[in-house]
Amino acid sequence: MDTVRAHDTELAYEFVGSGEPSMLVIPQWFLSSRSMRDSALMRKLSERHRMLFYDRRGTGASEKPGPPYSTGRDSRDIAGMVEALGLEEFVVIGHGVRGSQLALHYTGHFPTKVRAVVCIGGTPRWRAGAEWPYGLTDEAWNRAFGALEASDAAPAGASLHMEEDWRAAGRDAAMDILQRTRDEDLRAFLPKVTPPVLVLHLQGDGLVPFEAARWLAESLPNGTLEVFDAPRALPLRAHEELASHIEEFLAGV
């Protein structure tokens, strides 16, 4: 992978494929770009698009300056990387909760740079609250991630890539990213995200309910919701169907 200086952080990146519009792919949680490059969906999209894969600060081969790994810092890093690489009129693909948060946050601050956004498994707020019943309760969080706070082991049932990415980031950084993802709340920010946004909800997603995805799509100025019968893990079974819907969406914008 090559590297680029984004403000105060060295980011690792790689271009794959060719064709316009270009696509910037933002990974989930502490995952690196490798997890995205190896997915069937991204390989399919790279047949027609130039795909930009990169490692966020604290993950993969990028610099690891230490917490806090906030959405604001990650968004600022993208701005620096985009400027250094001279990108214009590109599509942003956010994978999962973290990737979607960052895709929306960056686009809301730089709407003229982005042609469209695709959020796969995204939600504007992950943590449940009195006024937000569509989130993850503290009990659900503890069941899913509580054991990680006291262990250096990767999440139970993690793929080989996830285990390697967990070790590359380190427990402290990975947990900081997870916790800040849980605490982020973009609901009031959504009106600033003016480019067209395709919200792809996976019916097998046990961490983000359908109601959250619907709320997200309906609260965006130009949001569209698509629902697929696919698992939360990057949907290998439905990659051709998902790619086709993404292409149809882009053709319309």
Secondary structure as GFF3:
##gff-version 3
##sequence-region A 1 253
A	DSSP	beta_strand	2	6	.	.	.	ID=ss1
A	DSSP	beta_strand	9	16	.	.	.	ID=ss2
A	DSSP	beta_strand	23	26	.	.	.	ID=ss3
A	DSSP	alpha_helix	33	37	.	.	.	ID=ss4
A	DSSP	alpha_helix	40	45	.	.	.	ID=ss5
A	DSSP	beta_strand	51	54	.	.	.	ID=ss6
A	DSSP	alpha_helix	71	85	.	.	.	ID=ss7
A	DSSP	beta_strand	90	95	.	.	.	ID=ss8
A	DSSP	alpha_helix	96	109	.	.	.	ID=ss9
A	DSSP	beta_strand	114	120	.	.	.	ID=ss10
A	DSSP	alpha_helix	138	145	.	.	.	ID=ss11
A	DSSP	three_ten_helix	146	150	.	.	.	ID=ss12
A	DSSP	alpha_helix	160	169	.	.	.	ID=ss13
A	DSSP	alpha_helix	171	183	.	.	.	ID=ss14
A	DSSP	three_ten_helix	187	192	.	.	.	ID=ss15
A	DSSP	beta_strand	197	204	.	.	.	ID=ss16
A	DSSP	alpha_helix	210	219	.	.	.	ID=ss17
A	DSSP	beta_strand	223	231	.	.	.	ID=ss18
A	DSSP	alpha_helix	239	252	.	.	.	ID=ss19
###
